[in-house]
Amino acid sequence: MASQEFARLPGFRDFPPEEFARRAHIQRAWRRVARRYGFEEYDGPPLESLGLYVEKSGEEIVGQLYNFVDKGDRAVALRPEMTPSLARILAERSRGLSKPIRWFSMPQLFRYERAQRGRLREHFQWNVDIVGEAGVAADAEVAAIAIDGLRELGLTADDFAARVSDRRLLTALLGVIGVDDDRLGVAFAVIDKIDRLPEDKADRLFADDVGLDDLQIGALRRMLDASDLDDVAEIFGQDEAVAPELQRLREYVAVLEAMGLGDFVQLDLRIVRGLAYYTGIVFELFDRKGELRAICGGGRYDRLLERVGGEPLPAVGFGLGDVVLGELLADRGLIPAYERSLDYFIVSVSEDERAAALRLAHDLRDRGHVVAYALRIQGVGKQLKVAAREGAKAVLIVGPDELQRGVVVERDMTSGEQQEIPIGDVG
């Protein structure tokens, strides 16, 4: 009864050692890549003012949050994402920081959503942001880090791709097709979910809600199906509003190609990122087989900081969660096997050798070795079985005769070979 009453909540995870090792493996890779790119790590509180998220995403976000009124009568929420916290932190201190600001974090995030494959009610996320640089090089740098974060874990261009677009380019293209300015938001919303809609239903939405006729819908679909910037340029490139936006995206792709990452990049104008605060180039990482939801999403958000009281700084960043990524790594056989491992297991033959064994263990730990021993006296055979179960590379047997001679017996647990070693020479 007690185990049922206190079962793990739906959509949450336990992290016993083997699962924690998988999480740590992913996070170590993220940290290595971010630091290679010169980014600094930060963090913030897991509980924030509810208004911070409403300001960024609108009132509709509240239904997706773990929110409540605290004992100080404050409306608060467990953080569902990190960017609002970043904006709040920088609003307080960005004026004193050199630009661009290059920060990353790995927060645990919470959303009250229906749990399904690739989406839980909590996850860890790699957030990477460049603040204070408006140029395309910052957009490309952020995308490159995301790509390299997956490459660091063994994934290749055969496994995933970065689908890129630009909301400014898409706005210009929709204008050429004939979408009125006051219908742009609706058009973006339909495009954002077009892959999940039957074609006839999407076309009805384009007609009824966006106000397009059959010819305009056809032009729109040809535009969305374009997989190359040259294809877009051939149809729309002469328009004075489209041409500069095309050039900006060409520069972005060229930077990634110069880095040797061109094989990971593909144009997809259906990528608009549903959050309205994105203002420019956007991207999402997807597995090539199309079996999973987006692994990562991000882009440029140039007005968020000033909306939460900070200085008006351009910004670009992404969030990459561990749940979908973990699914992809498992599917590709890239999760390292979990193995318990010790450098040494120390065996005391009897209680009389216990103090010497403890001194030896502590000395080895001081020198950085991973050491364990039985916490109560057991027979030598039983201790050796424990050592094997714990994955000890070697066993040090401390016996009365050996202590008198100032040595211990070292047994290699792989080969079974034994030798006597002076206590001072161990490790």
C-alpha positions as CSV (number, residue, x, y, z in Angstrom):
1,M,0.0,0.0,0.0
2,A,2.8,2.5,0.9
3,S,4.6,1.9,-2.3
4,Q,1.5,2.6,-4.3
5,E,0.6,5.7,-2.3
6,F,4.1,7.2,-2.8
7,A,4.7,6.0,-6.3
8,R,6.8,8.3,-8.6
9,L,4.6,11.0,-10.2
10,P,3.6,10.6,-13.8
11,G,6.1,12.1,-16.2
12,F,9.0,12.2,-13.7
13,R,12.1,10.1,-13.6
14,D,14.2,8.4,-10.9
15,F,18.0,8.4,-11.4
16,P,19.5,5.3,-9.9
17,P,23.3,5.1,-10.6
18,E,22.9,3.6,-14.1
19,E,20.4,6.2,-15.2
20,F,22.4,9.0,-13.5
21,A,25.5,7.8,-15.4
22,R,23.6,8.2,-18.7
23,R,22.5,11.7,-17.7
24,A,26.0,12.6,-16.6
25,H,27.5,11.3,-19.8
26,I,25.3,13.7,-21.8
27,Q,25.9,16.7,-19.6
28,R,29.6,16.2,-19.6
29,A,29.6,16.3,-23.4
30,W,27.5,19.5,-23.3
31,R,29.8,21.1,-20.8
32,R,32.9,20.2,-22.8
33,V,31.6,21.7,-26.0
34,A,30.3,24.9,-24.4
35,R,33.7,25.5,-22.8
36,R,35.6,24.8,-26.0
37,Y,33.5,27.6,-27.6
38,G,34.4,30.0,-24.7
39,F,31.1,30.0,-22.9
40,E,30.7,30.5,-19.1
41,E,28.2,28.4,-17.0
42,Y,25.5,30.0,-15.0
43,D,22.3,28.9,-13.2
44,G,19.2,30.4,-11.6
45,P,16.5,29.4,-9.1
46,P,14.1,26.6,-10.0
47,L,11.2,28.8,-8.7
48,E,10.4,32.1,-10.4
49,S,7.6,34.7,-10.5
50,L,4.7,33.5,-12.6
51,G,4.6,36.9,-14.3
52,L,8.0,36.3,-15.8
53,Y,6.7,33.5,-18.0
54,V,3.4,35.3,-18.7
55,E,5.4,38.3,-20.0
56,K,7.4,36.1,-22.3
57,S,4.8,33.7,-23.6
58,G,1.3,35.1,-22.8
59,E,-1.4,33.9,-20.4
60,E,-1.9,30.6,-22.3
61,I,1.4,29.4,-20.8
62,V,-0.1,29.1,-17.4
63,G,-2.0,25.9,-18.3
64,Q,1.3,24.2,-18.9
65,L,3.0,25.2,-15.7
66,Y,3.4,23.9,-12.2
67,N,2.3,27.1,-10.5
68,F,0.9,28.1,-7.2
69,V,0.6,30.9,-4.6
70,D,3.4,30.6,-2.1
71,K,3.3,31.4,1.7
72,G,4.2,35.0,0.9
73,D,1.1,35.3,-1.3
74,R,3.3,35.4,-4.4
75,A,2.2,33.8,-7.7
76,V,5.1,31.5,-8.6
77,A,6.0,28.7,-11.0
78,L,8.6,26.0,-11.3
79,R,10.7,27.1,-14.3
80,P,9.5,25.6,-17.6
81,E,12.4,27.1,-19.5
82,M,15.6,29.0,-18.8
83,T,15.5,32.0,-21.2
84,P,13.2,34.2,-19.0
85,S,15.5,33.6,-16.0
86,L,18.5,34.5,-18.2
87,A,16.7,37.7,-19.3
88,R,15.9,38.6,-15.7
89,I,19.5,38.0,-14.5
90,L,20.9,40.1,-17.3
91,A,18.4,42.8,-16.8
92,E,20.1,43.4,-13.4
93,R,23.7,43.2,-14.5
94,S,24.2,43.3,-18.3
95,R,25.3,46.9,-18.4
96,G,28.4,46.0,-16.4
97,L,29.4,43.0,-18.6
98,S,31.5,43.1,-21.7
99,K,29.7,42.1,-24.9
100,P,28.9,39.7,-26.4
101,I,27.9,37.7,-23.3
102,R,28.4,34.0,-23.9
103,W,26.6,31.9,-21.3
104,F,25.3,28.4,-20.9
105,S,23.4,26.4,-18.3
106,M,21.9,23.0,-17.8
107,P,18.8,23.5,-15.7
108,Q,16.1,21.0,-14.7
109,L,12.8,22.2,-16.2
110,F,9.2,21.4,-15.4
111,R,6.0,21.5,-17.6
112,Y,2.6,20.1,-16.8
113,E,2.0,18.3,-20.1
114,R,0.9,14.8,-21.2
115,A,3.8,12.5,-20.9
116,Q,4.7,10.7,-24.1
117,R,7.8,9.4,-25.9
118,G,10.4,12.2,-26.0
119,R,8.4,14.5,-23.7
120,L,8.1,14.2,-19.9
121,R,7.0,16.6,-17.2
122,E,10.6,17.3,-16.2
123,H,13.8,17.2,-18.1
124,F,17.3,18.6,-18.1
125,Q,18.1,21.1,-20.9
126,W,21.2,22.6,-22.3
127,N,20.7,26.3,-22.8
128,V,23.3,28.3,-24.8
129,D,22.9,32.0,-25.5
130,I,24.9,34.8,-27.1
131,V,23.7,38.3,-25.9
132,G,24.8,41.6,-27.3
133,E,25.7,40.6,-30.9
134,A,23.3,41.2,-33.8
135,G,25.4,39.8,-36.6
136,V,24.8,36.5,-38.5
137,A,28.0,35.1,-37.0
138,A,26.4,34.8,-33.6
139,D,23.4,32.9,-35.1
140,A,25.8,30.5,-36.8
141,E,28.0,30.1,-33.7
142,V,25.0,29.0,-31.6
143,A,23.8,26.5,-34.3
144,A,27.4,25.2,-34.5
145,I,27.5,24.5,-30.7
146,A,24.2,22.6,-30.9
147,I,25.4,20.5,-33.8
148,D,28.8,19.8,-32.0
149,G,26.9,19.0,-28.8
150,L,25.4,16.0,-30.7
151,R,28.6,15.2,-32.5
152,E,30.5,15.0,-29.2
153,L,28.1,12.1,-28.3
154,G,28.9,10.2,-31.4
155,L,26.1,11.3,-33.7
156,T,26.8,12.2,-37.3
157,A,25.2,13.9,-40.3
158,D,23.6,10.5,-41.1
159,D,21.8,10.7,-37.8
160,F,20.5,14.2,-37.6
161,A,20.1,17.6,-39.4
162,A,19.7,21.2,-38.5
163,R,16.6,22.5,-40.3
164,V,17.0,26.3,-40.6
165,S,14.7,29.2,-41.5
166,D,14.4,32.9,-40.9
167,R,11.2,34.5,-39.7
168,R,12.2,37.8,-41.4
169,L,12.6,35.9,-44.7
170,L,9.4,34.1,-44.2
171,T,7.6,37.4,-43.5
172,A,8.9,38.9,-46.7
173,L,7.9,35.8,-48.7
174,L,4.4,35.8,-47.3
175,G,4.1,39.4,-48.2
176,V,5.0,38.6,-51.8
177,I,2.4,35.8,-51.9
178,G,-0.2,38.2,-50.6
179,V,-0.6,37.6,-46.9
180,D,-1.8,40.8,-45.2
181,D,0.2,42.1,-42.3
182,D,-2.6,41.5,-39.8
183,R,-2.8,37.9,-40.9
184,L,1.0,37.1,-40.5
185,G,0.6,35.7,-37.0
186,V,-2.1,33.4,-38.1
187,A,-0.1,32.2,-41.2
188,F,2.9,31.5,-39.0
189,A,0.7,29.5,-36.6
190,V,-0.6,27.3,-39.4
191,I,2.9,26.8,-40.9
192,D,4.3,25.9,-37.5
193,K,1.9,22.9,-37.3
194,I,1.6,22.1,-41.1
195,D,3.4,18.8,-40.8
196,R,0.9,17.6,-38.3
197,L,-2.2,18.6,-40.3
198,P,-3.9,16.8,-43.2
199,E,-3.2,18.8,-46.4
200,D,-6.9,19.6,-47.0
201,K,-7.3,21.0,-43.4
202,A,-4.2,23.1,-43.7
203,D,-5.4,24.5,-47.0
204,R,-8.8,25.4,-45.4
205,L,-7.0,27.3,-42.7
206,F,-4.9,29.2,-45.3
207,A,-8.1,30.0,-47.1
208,D,-10.4,30.8,-44.2
209,D,-8.1,32.2,-41.6
210,V,-5.3,33.7,-43.7
211,G,-7.4,34.8,-46.6
212,L,-5.5,33.1,-49.5
213,D,-7.0,31.9,-52.8
214,D,-6.1,28.6,-54.5
215,L,-3.3,30.2,-56.6
216,Q,-1.7,31.8,-53.5
217,I,-2.0,28.6,-51.5
218,G,-0.2,26.8,-54.3
219,A,2.6,29.4,-54.3
220,L,2.9,29.1,-50.6
221,R,3.2,25.3,-50.7
222,R,5.9,25.6,-53.4
223,M,7.8,28.0,-51.2
224,L,7.5,25.8,-48.1
225,D,8.6,22.7,-50.1
226,A,11.8,24.5,-51.2
227,S,14.9,22.7,-49.9
228,D,17.5,25.1,-51.3
229,L,18.0,28.8,-51.1
230,D,18.5,28.9,-54.9
231,D,15.0,27.5,-55.4
232,V,13.6,30.3,-53.3
233,A,15.7,32.9,-55.1
234,E,14.6,31.7,-58.5
235,I,11.0,32.4,-57.7
236,F,11.1,35.3,-55.2
237,G,14.7,36.6,-55.2
238,Q,14.0,39.8,-57.2
239,D,11.6,41.2,-54.7
240,E,13.3,44.1,-52.8
241,A,12.0,42.8,-49.5
242,V,13.1,39.2,-50.1
243,A,16.6,39.8,-51.5
244,P,18.3,41.1,-48.4
245,E,16.7,38.4,-46.2
246,L,17.9,35.7,-48.6
247,Q,21.4,37.2,-48.5
248,R,21.5,37.1,-44.7
249,L,20.5,33.4,-44.6
250,R,23.1,32.7,-47.3
251,E,25.8,34.3,-45.0
252,Y,24.6,32.1,-42.1
253,V,24.8,28.9,-44.1
254,A,28.2,30.0,-45.5
255,V,29.6,30.3,-42.0
256,L,28.5,26.8,-41.0
257,E,29.9,25.4,-44.3
258,A,33.2,27.1,-43.5
259,M,33.3,25.3,-40.2
260,G,32.8,22.0,-42.0
261,L,29.2,21.6,-40.8
262,G,27.4,22.1,-44.1
263,D,26.3,18.5,-44.3
264,F,24.2,19.0,-41.1
265,V,22.3,22.0,-42.5
266,Q,19.2,22.1,-44.6
267,L,16.7,24.8,-45.5
268,D,13.1,24.3,-44.1
269,L,10.9,27.3,-44.2
270,R,8.3,25.4,-42.2
271,I,10.5,25.9,-39.1
272,V,9.1,29.1,-37.5
273,R,9.3,28.2,-33.8
274,G,5.9,28.6,-32.3
275,L,7.0,31.1,-29.6
276,A,6.3,34.6,-30.9
277,Y,9.4,36.2,-29.3
278,Y,11.7,34.8,-32.0
279,T,12.7,37.6,-34.4
280,G,15.1,36.2,-37.0
281,I,16.9,33.0,-37.9
282,V,15.5,29.9,-36.2
283,F,16.5,26.3,-36.3
284,E,15.6,22.9,-35.0
285,L,17.5,19.6,-34.9
286,F,15.7,16.5,-36.1
287,D,16.8,12.9,-36.4
288,R,17.2,11.9,-40.1
289,K,14.7,9.0,-39.9
290,G,12.0,11.3,-38.7
291,E,11.1,9.0,-35.8
292,L,11.4,11.5,-33.0
293,R,10.2,15.0,-32.1
294,A,12.6,17.9,-32.4
295,I,15.8,17.3,-30.4
296,C,16.6,21.0,-30.1
297,G,15.2,24.4,-31.0
298,G,16.4,27.9,-31.0
299,G,16.9,31.2,-32.8
300,R,17.2,34.9,-32.5
301,Y,15.2,36.8,-29.9
302,D,16.2,40.4,-30.0
303,R,13.5,42.0,-27.8
304,L,13.1,39.8,-24.8
305,L,15.5,41.4,-22.5
306,E,13.9,44.8,-22.7
307,R,10.5,43.3,-22.1
308,V,11.6,42.2,-18.6
309,G,13.3,45.5,-17.7
310,G,16.8,45.1,-19.2
311,E,18.7,47.1,-21.8
312,P,17.7,46.5,-25.4
313,L,20.3,43.9,-26.4
314,P,20.1,41.5,-29.4
315,A,20.2,37.8,-28.4
316,V,20.3,34.3,-29.9
317,G,20.2,30.9,-28.3
318,F,18.8,27.4,-28.1
319,G,17.5,24.8,-25.7
320,L,18.4,21.1,-26.1
321,G,16.6,18.6,-23.9
322,D,18.0,15.3,-22.6
323,V,14.9,13.2,-23.1
324,V,14.6,13.1,-27.0
325,L,18.4,13.1,-27.2
326,G,18.6,10.1,-24.9
327,E,16.1,8.3,-27.1
328,L,18.2,8.9,-30.2
329,L,21.4,7.9,-28.5
330,A,19.8,4.7,-27.3
331,D,18.4,4.0,-30.8
332,R,21.9,4.4,-32.3
333,G,23.6,2.3,-29.6
334,L,25.6,5.3,-28.3
335,I,24.8,5.0,-24.6
336,P,27.9,3.7,-22.8
337,A,27.3,0.5,-20.8
338,Y,27.1,1.2,-17.1
339,E,29.8,-0.5,-15.1
340,R,30.5,-0.2,-11.4
341,S,34.3,0.4,-11.1
342,L,36.8,0.6,-8.3
343,D,40.5,1.1,-8.4
344,Y,41.0,-1.0,-5.3
345,F,39.0,-3.1,-2.8
346,I,40.8,-3.6,0.5
347,V,40.4,-7.0,2.2
348,S,41.2,-7.3,5.9
349,V,42.0,-10.9,6.9
350,S,40.8,-10.2,10.5
351,E,39.7,-7.5,12.9
352,D,43.4,-7.0,14.0
353,E,44.3,-5.7,10.5
354,R,41.3,-3.3,10.3
355,A,43.1,-0.1,11.4
356,A,45.9,-0.6,9.0
357,A,43.4,-1.3,6.2
358,L,41.6,1.9,7.0
359,R,44.8,3.9,7.0
360,L,45.8,2.4,3.6
361,A,42.3,3.1,2.1
362,H,42.3,6.8,3.2
363,D,45.8,7.3,1.9
364,L,44.9,5.9,-1.5
365,R,41.7,8.1,-1.6
366,D,43.8,11.2,-0.7
367,R,45.9,10.4,-3.8
368,G,42.7,10.3,-6.0
369,H,42.0,6.5,-6.2
370,V,38.5,5.0,-5.9
371,V,38.6,2.7,-3.0
372,A,36.1,0.6,-1.0
373,Y,36.2,-2.1,1.6
374,A,33.7,-4.2,3.6
375,L,32.0,-2.1,6.3
376,R,32.0,-5.0,8.7
377,I,34.3,-7.9,9.1
378,Q,33.6,-10.8,6.8
379,G,35.5,-13.8,5.6
380,V,38.1,-13.3,3.0
381,G,36.2,-15.3,0.4
382,K,33.1,-13.2,0.9
383,Q,35.1,-10.0,0.6
384,L,36.6,-11.1,-2.6
385,K,33.1,-11.8,-4.0
386,V,32.0,-8.3,-3.1
387,A,35.2,-6.9,-4.7
388,A,34.3,-8.7,-8.0
389,R,30.7,-7.5,-7.8
390,E,31.8,-3.9,-7.3
391,G,34.1,-4.0,-10.3
392,A,37.4,-3.7,-8.5
393,K,40.4,-3.7,-10.8
394,A,42.6,-4.9,-8.0
395,V,42.3,-6.2,-4.4
396,L,44.7,-5.4,-1.7
397,I,44.8,-8.1,1.0
398,V,46.0,-7.0,4.4
399,G,47.0,-9.9,6.6
400,P,48.9,-10.3,9.8
401,D,52.1,-11.9,8.3
402,E,52.2,-9.3,5.5
403,L,51.8,-6.4,7.9
404,Q,54.7,-7.6,10.0
405,R,56.8,-7.5,6.8
406,G,55.3,-4.1,5.7
407,V,53.7,-5.4,2.6
408,V,50.2,-6.2,1.2
409,V,49.1,-8.8,-1.4
410,E,47.8,-7.2,-4.6
411,R,45.5,-9.4,-6.7
412,D,44.8,-8.4,-10.3
413,M,41.0,-9.1,-10.6
414,T,41.3,-9.6,-14.4
415,S,44.2,-12.0,-14.6
416,G,44.0,-13.4,-11.0
417,E,47.8,-12.9,-10.6
418,Q,49.1,-11.9,-7.1
419,Q,52.2,-10.2,-5.9
420,E,53.4,-8.7,-2.7
421,I,54.0,-4.9,-2.7
422,P,55.4,-2.7,0.1
423,I,52.6,-0.7,1.6
424,G,54.3,2.6,0.8
425,D,54.5,1.7,-2.9
426,V,50.8,0.9,-3.4
427,G,49.1,3.3,-5.9
